Amino acid sequence: WYHEAFSFKNTLNCSTERALTVTGRTWLSTCAILFGLVMASQAACGCDHFYLIKRGDLDYILDSSTVLVMWRFLASFMLGSGRDEDE
């Protein structure tokens, strides 16, 4: 929506660099939302240190980047046009 990560011009009808840039921006904003949810849920449960991120939460959030970047790279590289729409 905001980043237009799933629009045709940012997935297959663009260069691989642009696809990965859009993916990075989308992933960073999603991480911020997930970190906010983790902290809010810890605050809601009455945890003493609601600002601490647990190892499982951190692994889940950061490991998603590897899968997302590799999927987007392969889709753009193999199926994409290789050029930006603006050109």
GROMACS elastic network, one bead per residue, 0.5 to 0.9 nm:
[ bonds ]
;  ai    aj funct       b0    kb
    1     5     6  0.70670   500
    1     6     6  0.79665   500
    1     7     6  0.86431   500
    2     5     6  0.80186   500
    2    26     6  0.85663   500
    3     6     6  0.84562   500
    3    22     6  0.67617   500
    3    23     6  0.86427   500
    3    25     6  0.73383   500
    3    26     6  0.62587   500
    4     7     6  0.53821   500
    4     8     6  0.87766   500
    4     9     6  0.85471   500
    4    10     6  0.69527   500
    4    22     6  0.79326   500
    4    26     6  0.87199   500
    5     8     6  0.85798   500
    5     9     6  0.89196   500
    5    10     6  0.60839   500
    5    11     6  0.71115   500
    5    19     6  0.81195   500
    5    22     6  0.60953   500
    5    23     6  0.65817   500
    5    25     6  0.89341   500
    5    26     6  0.68841   500
    6     9     6  0.83904   500
    6    10     6  0.67034   500
    6    11     6  0.63532   500
    7    10     6  0.55318   500
    7    11     6  0.63650   500
    7    12     6  0.86547   500
    8    11     6  0.52105   500
    8    12     6  0.57876   500
    8    13     6  0.58810   500
    8    14     6  0.83059   500
    9    12     6  0.65118   500
    9    14     6  0.59271   500
    9    19     6  0.89182   500
    9    84     6  0.77249   500
    9    85     6  0.64714   500
   10    13     6  0.64003   500
   10    14     6  0.58453   500
   10    15     6  0.84161   500
   10    18     6  0.69229   500
   10    19     6  0.55351   500
   10    22     6  0.70470   500
   10    84     6  0.85435   500
   10    85     6  0.88407   500
   11    14     6  0.63892   500
   11    15     6  0.84998   500
   11    16     6  0.84044   500
   11    18     6  0.84474   500
   11    19     6  0.56401   500
   11    20     6  0.89904   500
   11    22     6  0.87997   500
   11    72     6  0.76449   500
   11    75     6  0.78024   500
   11    76     6  0.62555   500
   11    80     6  0.72533   500
   12    15     6  0.78991   500
   12    16     6  0.85396   500
   12    19     6  0.79682   500
   12    75     6  0.73807   500
   12    76     6  0.54657   500
   12    77     6  0.85435   500
   12    79     6  0.64233   500
   12    81     6  0.61653   500
   12    82     6  0.79194   500
   13    76     6  0.83229   500
   13    80     6  0.58303   500
   13    81     6  0.53804   500
   13    82     6  0.71703   500
   13    83     6  0.68135   500
   13    84     6  0.64117   500
   13    85     6  0.63157   500
   14    17     6  0.82373   500
   14    18     6  0.63984   500
   14    19     6  0.66848   500
   14    76     6  0.77679   500
   14    80     6  0.67188   500
   14    81     6  0.62189   500
   14    82     6  0.56806   500
   14    85     6  0.59912   500
   14    86     6  0.87965   500
   15    18     6  0.53616   500
   15    19     6  0.64070   500
   15    20     6  0.87984   500
   15    76     6  0.73097   500
   15    77     6  0.81767   500
   15    80     6  0.73637   500
   15    81     6  0.70234   500
   15    84     6  0.53661   500
   15    85     6  0.87384   500
   16    19     6  0.50495   500
   16    20     6  0.61858   500
   16    21     6  0.85561   500
   16    72     6  0.84577   500
   16    73     6  0.64850   500
   16    74     6  0.89120   500
   16    75     6  0.89508   500
   16    76     6  0.55188   500
   16    77     6  0.61094   500
   16    80     6  0.77631   500
   16    81     6  0.89823   500
   16    82     6  0.64313   500
   16    83     6  0.81864   500
   17    20     6  0.52020   500
   17    21     6  0.61087   500
   17    22     6  0.86869   500
   17    73     6  0.86400   500
   18    22     6  0.61817   500
   18    23     6  0.84612   500
   18    84     6  0.77274   500
   19    22     6  0.53155   500
   19    23     6  0.61646   500
   19    24     6  0.86893   500
   19    72     6  0.69688   500
   19    73     6  0.74008   500
   19    76     6  0.68583   500
   20    24     6  0.60574   500
   20    25     6  0.86462   500
   20    69     6  0.67444   500
   20    72     6  0.68288   500
   20    73     6  0.66708   500
   20    76     6  0.87310   500
   21    24     6  0.50864   500
   21    25     6  0.63211   500
   21    26     6  0.86166   500
   22    25     6  0.51992   500
   22    26     6  0.61418   500
   22    27     6  0.85234   500
   23    26     6  0.51319   500
   23    27     6  0.59990   500
   23    28     6  0.85726   500
   23    68     6  0.75868   500
   23    69     6  0.68653   500
   23    72     6  0.74027   500
   24    27     6  0.50867   500
   24    28     6  0.61077   500
   24    29     6  0.86702   500
   24    65     6  0.83069   500
   24    69     6  0.78228   500
   25    28     6  0.52568   500
   25    29     6  0.63494   500
   25    30     6  0.86102   500
   26    29     6  0.53803   500
   26    30     6  0.61598   500
   26    31     6  0.86332   500
   27    30     6  0.50282   500
   27    31     6  0.60814   500
   27    32     6  0.86875   500
   27    64     6  0.85681   500
   27    65     6  0.68753   500
   27    68     6  0.82750   500
   28    31     6  0.50451   500
   28    32     6  0.63554   500
   28    33     6  0.87940   500
   29    32     6  0.51115   500
   29    33     6  0.64142   500
   29    34     6  0.87417   500
   30    33     6  0.50765   500
   30    34     6  0.61641   500
   30    35     6  0.85961   500
   30    61     6  0.89344   500
   31    34     6  0.50045   500
   31    35     6  0.60134   500
   31    36     6  0.84124   500
   31    61     6  0.65323   500
   31    62     6  0.81613   500
   32    35     6  0.51934   500
   32    36     6  0.61671   500
   32    37     6  0.86898   500
   33    36     6  0.50516   500
   33    37     6  0.62586   500
   33    38     6  0.87280   500
   34    38     6  0.61576   500
   34    39     6  0.86228   500
   34    57     6  0.89333   500
   34    61     6  0.74750   500
   35    38     6  0.50707   500
   35    39     6  0.62262   500
   35    40     6  0.85176   500
   35    53     6  0.78495   500
   35    57     6  0.84747   500
   35    58     6  0.86762   500
   35    61     6  0.84140   500
   36    39     6  0.52262   500
   36    40     6  0.60293   500
   36    41     6  0.85327   500
   37    40     6  0.50083   500
   37    41     6  0.59716   500
   37    42     6  0.84714   500
   38    41     6  0.52611   500
   38    42     6  0.62127   500
   38    43     6  0.86077   500
   38    50     6  0.84633   500
   38    51     6  0.87069   500
   38    52     6  0.89777   500
   38    53     6  0.72518   500
   38    54     6  0.89078   500
   38    57     6  0.75933   500
   39    42     6  0.51380   500
   39    43     6  0.61133   500
   39    44     6  0.85511   500
   39    50     6  0.56271   500
   39    51     6  0.57739   500
   39    52     6  0.74911   500
   39    53     6  0.74561   500
   40    43     6  0.50305   500
   40    44     6  0.60433   500
   40    45     6  0.86643   500
   40    50     6  0.76318   500
   40    51     6  0.88727   500
   41    45     6  0.62196   500
   41    46     6  0.87308   500
   41    47     6  0.89950   500
   41    50     6  0.81903   500
   42    45     6  0.52675   500
   42    46     6  0.64719   500
   42    47     6  0.55341   500
   42    48     6  0.84647   500
   42    49     6  0.79013   500
   42    51     6  0.78660   500
   42    52     6  0.86747   500
   43    46     6  0.52906   500
   43    47     6  0.59447   500
   43    48     6  0.80843   500
   43    49     6  0.81296   500
   43    50     6  0.51222   500
   43    51     6  0.81598   500
   44    47     6  0.76903   500
   44    50     6  0.87093   500
   45    50     6  0.88968   500
   46    49     6  0.87295   500
   46    50     6  0.78101   500
   47    50     6  0.55774   500
   48    51     6  0.88731   500
   49    52     6  0.58632   500
   50    53     6  0.79714   500
   53    56     6  0.83975   500
   53    57     6  0.64894   500
   53    58     6  0.65888   500
   54    57     6  0.53287   500
   54    58     6  0.63201   500
   54    59     6  0.86971   500
   55    58     6  0.51236   500
   55    59     6  0.60514   500
   55    60     6  0.85619   500
   56    59     6  0.51293   500
   56    60     6  0.61290   500
   56    61     6  0.86359   500
   57    60     6  0.52400   500
   57    61     6  0.62453   500
   57    62     6  0.86203   500
   58    61     6  0.52399   500
   58    62     6  0.59944   500
   58    63     6  0.82161   500
   59    62     6  0.53312   500
   59    63     6  0.56564   500
   59    64     6  0.83382   500
   60    63     6  0.54597   500
   60    64     6  0.63788   500
   61    64     6  0.56166   500
   61    65     6  0.74556   500
   62    65     6  0.56265   500
   62    66     6  0.76466   500
   63    66     6  0.56334   500
   63    67     6  0.70495   500
   63    68     6  0.89352   500
   64    67     6  0.53945   500
   64    68     6  0.60931   500
   64    69     6  0.85708   500
   65    68     6  0.50965   500
   65    69     6  0.59252   500
   65    70     6  0.83888   500
   66    69     6  0.53902   500
   66    70     6  0.61035   500
   66    71     6  0.84718   500
   67    70     6  0.53485   500
   67    71     6  0.60280   500
   67    72     6  0.85183   500
   68    71     6  0.52236   500
   68    72     6  0.60730   500
   68    73     6  0.84523   500
   69    72     6  0.51806   500
   69    73     6  0.59176   500
   69    74     6  0.85115   500
   70    73     6  0.50798   500
   70    74     6  0.60859   500
   70    75     6  0.84936   500
   71    74     6  0.53480   500
   71    75     6  0.61259   500
   71    76     6  0.85485   500
   72    75     6  0.51740   500
   72    76     6  0.60115   500
   72    77     6  0.83497   500
   73    76     6  0.52499   500
   73    77     6  0.58441   500
   73    78     6  0.83367   500
   74    77     6  0.50919   500
   74    78     6  0.57888   500
   74    79     6  0.79223   500
   75    78     6  0.54728   500
   75    79     6  0.55206   500
   75    80     6  0.68085   500
   76    79     6  0.55135   500
   76    81     6  0.77597   500
   76    82     6  0.75445   500
   77    80     6  0.57333   500
   77    81     6  0.82085   500
   77    82     6  0.72004   500
   78    81     6  0.87260   500
   79    82     6  0.87238   500
   80    83     6  0.81642   500
   81    84     6  0.80665   500
   83    86     6  0.85169   500
   83    87     6  0.72555   500
   84    87     6  0.57101   500
